Amino acid sequence: MNILVTGANGQLGNEIRIVAKTTTDTYVFTDVVEQDGCETIILDITDSDAVRTIVHEKQIDVIVNCAAYTNVDAAESNVELAEKLNAEAPKILAEAMKEVDGLLVHISTDYVFGKEPYNVPCREDQKGTPTGVYGLTKLHGEQNILATNCRSIIIRTAWLYSEFGKNFCKTMLNLTATKPSLNVVFDQVGTPTYALDLAEVIVCVLRNPICGIYHYSNEGVCSWFDFTKMIAEYSGQLECKISPCHSCEFPSLVQRPSYSVLDKTKIKETFGLSIPYWTDSLKKCIENLQNN
């Protein structure tokens, strides 16, 4: 297969670069900027003509869309841009795949949930109740893809981290190494997801694609406070005092979901997956960061 990856210089895109080397498929990595040491084709996914051109020139069978506007706070004051990248661009990708009877694999988010007071893991058929612009525009993206009736797999994920780019894990590694104390919220609960694990799942799914909406994160449940405690433990940064606090102590432009744990039963049963526990994957990521 010829597989085009958008947002290839981000966390997930970079992990797909690594996993792709173990396959016999041909991957075309695209982004809006180049990345040192990596072959990247410049592609603006909001440009319908540009998307159609590369799909036909490279004879693309599958697009894996890792690109998105992910700054949750900034989205509140950049609604038009967030809608363009998170909702309109996926529609363009879906329409391009529809024309060639190709497959679109689109990465969405747990932030399509959150307004309702959930206390059990969110299912794929649960109504989206986003609490802010980011989640709303990502939900619009899902709806736009489904409206095209193209062959599609939508994977909602959560709390993504990796060795690449800016993410919570890397930020906390730095802060626990340089600060004597930290306050971290304990009233937002979800599940961290190692981007390498998700990349491997995407490659697995492409071997026998079954269209639909799926949820994927690592196994288990924790708060941002718990996540930080384990980051500090696995990295050996034990001198920093980490204390739990409430979300209201960190004023934000947007209310983040207090509970956005994803039910992964469907993706496990459909593709026969065994999903790593979140602390096991975190340990691997930190070991990779320290070794490199």
C-alpha positions as CSV (number, residue, x, y, z in Angstrom):
1,M,0.0,0.0,0.0
2,N,0.9,3.6,-0.5
3,I,0.2,5.4,2.8
4,L,0.3,9.2,3.2
5,V,0.9,10.6,6.8
6,T,-0.1,14.1,7.6
7,G,1.4,16.0,10.6
8,A,4.4,13.7,10.2
9,N,6.7,16.0,12.3
10,G,4.5,15.7,15.4
11,Q,4.5,13.2,18.2
12,L,2.5,10.5,16.5
13,G,3.8,11.2,13.1
14,N,7.4,10.7,14.2
15,E,6.5,7.4,15.9
16,I,4.9,6.2,12.7
17,R,8.1,7.0,10.9
18,I,9.8,4.5,13.2
19,V,7.2,1.8,13.0
20,A,6.9,2.2,9.2
21,K,10.4,0.9,8.8
22,T,9.2,-2.5,9.9
23,T,6.6,-2.8,7.1
24,T,6.8,-3.4,3.3
25,D,4.4,-0.5,2.6
26,T,5.4,2.8,1.0
27,Y,5.0,5.7,3.3
28,V,4.8,9.4,2.2
29,F,5.4,11.7,5.2
30,T,4.0,15.3,4.9
31,D,3.8,18.4,7.1
32,V,3.7,22.1,6.7
33,V,7.4,22.5,7.5
34,E,10.5,20.4,7.0
35,Q,12.3,18.5,9.8
36,D,16.0,18.0,10.0
37,G,17.1,14.5,9.2
38,C,13.7,13.4,7.9
39,E,12.3,13.3,4.5
40,T,9.1,15.4,4.5
41,I,6.9,16.6,1.7
42,I,5.4,20.0,2.3
43,L,1.6,19.7,2.2
44,D,-1.2,22.1,3.3
45,I,-4.1,19.8,4.1
46,T,-6.5,22.8,4.0
47,D,-5.7,23.1,0.2
48,S,-8.1,20.8,-1.5
49,D,-6.2,20.9,-4.9
50,A,-2.9,20.2,-3.2
51,V,-4.3,17.2,-1.4
52,R,-5.9,15.8,-4.5
53,T,-2.7,16.3,-6.5
54,I,-0.5,14.4,-4.2
55,V,-3.1,11.6,-3.7
56,H,-3.1,11.0,-7.5
57,E,0.6,11.6,-8.1
58,K,1.7,9.2,-5.3
59,Q,-1.2,6.8,-5.9
60,I,-2.2,7.0,-2.3
61,D,-4.3,4.1,-0.9
62,V,-4.5,5.4,2.7
63,I,-4.2,8.7,4.5
64,V,-3.3,8.7,8.2
65,N,-4.3,12.1,9.5
66,C,-2.1,13.0,12.5
67,A,-2.4,16.8,11.9
68,A,-4.5,19.0,14.1
69,Y,-4.8,22.3,16.0
70,T,-4.1,20.9,19.5
71,N,-3.5,24.0,21.7
72,V,-6.6,23.7,23.9
73,D,-6.4,27.1,25.5
74,A,-5.4,29.0,22.3
75,A,-8.3,27.4,20.4
76,E,-10.7,29.5,22.5
77,S,-9.5,32.7,20.8
78,N,-8.6,31.1,17.5
79,V,-11.9,29.5,16.7
80,E,-11.7,30.0,12.9
81,L,-8.2,28.4,12.6
82,A,-9.1,25.5,14.9
83,E,-12.2,24.8,12.8
84,K,-10.2,25.0,9.6
85,L,-7.5,22.5,10.7
86,N,-9.7,20.2,12.9
87,A,-12.9,20.2,10.9
88,E,-12.5,21.5,7.4
89,A,-9.2,19.8,6.6
90,P,-10.4,16.3,7.6
91,K,-13.4,16.8,5.2
92,I,-10.9,17.6,2.4
93,L,-8.9,14.5,3.2
94,A,-12.0,12.4,3.3
95,E,-13.3,13.7,-0.1
96,A,-9.9,13.0,-1.7
97,M,-10.0,9.4,-0.4
98,K,-13.6,9.0,-1.5
99,E,-12.6,9.9,-5.1
100,V,-10.0,7.0,-5.2
101,D,-11.9,4.6,-3.0
102,G,-9.1,4.9,-0.5
103,L,-9.1,4.8,3.3
104,L,-8.8,7.7,5.8
105,V,-7.5,6.9,9.3
106,H,-8.2,10.0,11.4
107,I,-6.9,10.6,14.9
108,S,-9.4,12.3,17.2
109,T,-9.6,12.9,20.9
110,D,-11.1,12.2,24.3
111,Y,-12.0,15.9,24.4
112,V,-15.1,15.3,22.3
113,F,-16.4,14.2,25.8
114,G,-16.4,15.9,29.1
115,K,-19.5,18.1,29.7
116,E,-21.5,15.4,31.3
117,P,-20.4,14.0,34.7
118,Y,-19.2,10.6,33.5
119,N,-18.0,8.0,36.0
120,V,-17.6,5.1,33.6
121,P,-15.3,4.8,30.6
122,C,-16.7,6.6,27.4
123,R,-17.9,4.3,24.6
124,E,-17.7,5.0,20.9
125,D,-21.5,5.4,20.5
126,Q,-21.7,7.9,23.3
127,K,-22.9,11.4,22.4
128,G,-20.1,14.0,22.1
129,T,-20.3,16.7,24.8
130,P,-17.2,18.8,24.4
131,T,-16.4,21.5,26.9
132,G,-14.4,23.8,24.6
133,V,-13.5,24.9,21.1
134,Y,-10.8,22.2,20.7
135,G,-13.1,19.3,21.5
136,L,-16.0,20.9,19.5
137,T,-13.9,21.3,16.3
138,K,-12.5,17.8,16.6
139,L,-16.1,16.5,16.9
140,H,-17.0,18.5,13.8
141,G,-14.1,16.9,12.0
142,E,-15.4,13.4,12.8
143,Q,-18.9,14.4,11.6
144,N,-17.5,15.9,8.4
145,I,-15.6,12.7,7.6
146,L,-18.7,10.5,8.3
147,A,-20.8,12.8,6.1
148,T,-18.6,12.1,3.0
149,N,-19.3,8.3,3.3
150,C,-15.7,7.6,2.5
151,R,-14.0,4.5,4.0
152,S,-12.8,5.7,7.3
153,I,-11.4,4.7,10.7
154,I,-11.6,7.3,13.4
155,I,-9.4,6.6,16.5
156,R,-10.0,8.7,19.6
157,T,-7.0,8.8,21.9
158,A,-6.0,10.7,25.0
159,W,-3.2,12.3,26.9
160,L,-0.6,11.6,24.1
161,Y,3.1,11.8,25.0
162,S,6.3,10.6,23.4
163,E,10.0,11.3,23.0
164,F,9.1,13.9,20.3
165,G,7.8,17.5,20.5
166,K,6.3,19.2,23.4
167,N,4.1,17.1,25.7
168,F,3.2,16.6,29.4
169,C,5.8,13.9,30.1
170,K,8.7,15.9,28.8
171,T,7.5,19.1,30.5
172,M,7.3,17.3,33.9
173,L,10.7,15.6,33.4
174,N,12.1,19.1,33.1
175,L,10.1,20.6,36.0
176,T,10.8,17.8,38.5
177,A,14.5,18.1,37.7
178,T,14.6,21.8,38.2
179,K,11.9,22.8,40.8
180,P,11.9,22.0,44.5
181,S,8.1,21.5,44.5
182,L,5.1,21.2,42.1
183,N,1.4,21.3,42.4
184,V,-0.4,19.1,39.9
185,V,-4.2,18.7,39.5
186,F,-5.8,15.5,40.8
187,D,-9.4,16.2,39.7
188,Q,-8.9,15.5,36.0
189,V,-8.8,11.8,35.3
190,G,-8.0,9.9,32.2
191,T,-5.3,7.6,30.7
192,P,-1.9,8.5,29.3
193,T,-1.1,7.2,25.8
194,Y,2.4,6.5,24.5
195,A,2.4,7.6,20.9
196,L,4.6,4.7,19.9
197,D,2.0,2.2,21.1
198,L,-0.7,4.1,19.1
199,A,1.6,4.1,16.0
200,E,2.0,0.3,16.3
201,V,-1.8,-0.1,16.6
202,I,-2.4,2.1,13.5
203,V,0.0,-0.1,11.4
204,C,-1.7,-3.2,12.8
205,V,-5.2,-1.9,11.9
206,L,-4.0,-1.2,8.3
207,R,-3.3,-4.9,7.8
208,N,-7.0,-5.6,8.0
209,P,-8.9,-2.3,8.1
210,I,-12.5,-2.5,9.5
211,C,-14.2,0.9,9.2
212,G,-15.7,2.5,12.3
213,I,-15.0,4.7,15.3
214,Y,-12.6,3.3,17.9
215,H,-11.1,4.3,21.2
216,Y,-7.4,3.7,22.0
217,S,-5.3,4.7,25.0
218,N,-3.0,2.7,27.2
219,E,-4.7,0.6,29.9
220,G,-5.5,1.9,33.4
221,V,-6.7,5.2,34.9
222,C,-4.9,8.0,36.6
223,S,-4.9,11.8,37.3
224,W,-2.4,14.3,36.1
225,F,-1.0,14.2,39.7
226,D,-0.5,10.4,39.5
227,F,1.0,10.7,36.0
228,T,3.6,13.2,37.3
229,K,4.4,11.1,40.4
230,M,5.3,8.2,38.1
231,I,7.3,10.4,35.7
232,A,9.4,11.6,38.7
233,E,9.8,8.0,40.0
234,Y,10.9,6.5,36.7
235,S,13.3,9.3,35.9
236,G,14.8,9.3,39.4
237,Q,13.8,12.9,40.1
238,L,12.8,12.2,43.7
239,E,13.8,15.5,45.4
240,C,10.9,17.5,43.9
241,K,7.9,17.5,46.2
242,I,4.8,16.8,44.1
243,S,1.5,17.8,45.7
244,P,-2.1,17.3,44.5
245,C,-4.3,20.4,43.8
246,H,-7.6,21.4,42.3
247,S,-8.1,22.5,38.7
248,C,-9.5,25.8,39.9
249,E,-6.1,26.7,41.3
250,F,-4.9,26.9,37.6
251,P,-7.4,29.3,35.9
252,S,-7.9,28.4,32.2
253,L,-9.8,29.7,29.3
254,V,-11.5,26.3,28.9
255,Q,-12.9,23.7,31.2
256,R,-11.1,20.5,30.6
257,P,-12.9,17.1,31.1
258,S,-12.8,16.0,34.7
259,Y,-13.2,12.3,33.5
260,S,-12.4,11.2,30.0
261,V,-11.4,7.6,30.3
262,L,-12.0,5.7,27.1
263,D,-13.6,2.3,26.8
264,K,-11.3,0.2,24.5
265,T,-13.3,-3.0,24.4
266,K,-14.3,-2.5,20.7
267,I,-10.8,-2.0,19.3
268,K,-9.4,-4.9,21.4
269,E,-12.1,-7.3,20.2
270,T,-12.1,-6.1,16.6
271,F,-8.4,-6.3,16.0
272,G,-7.3,-8.8,18.7
273,L,-5.2,-6.2,20.5
274,S,-3.4,-6.5,23.8
275,I,-2.9,-3.0,25.2
276,P,0.1,-2.2,27.5
277,Y,-0.6,-0.7,31.0
278,W,0.2,3.0,31.1
279,T,3.0,2.8,33.6
280,D,4.8,0.1,31.6
281,S,4.7,2.3,28.5
282,L,5.7,5.4,30.4
283,K,8.8,3.6,31.7
284,K,9.8,2.6,28.2
285,C,9.4,6.2,26.9
286,I,11.5,7.6,29.8
287,E,14.2,5.0,29.2
288,N,14.3,6.0,25.5
289,L,14.6,9.7,26.4
290,Q,17.4,9.0,28.9
291,N,19.3,6.7,26.5
292,N,19.1,9.3,23.7
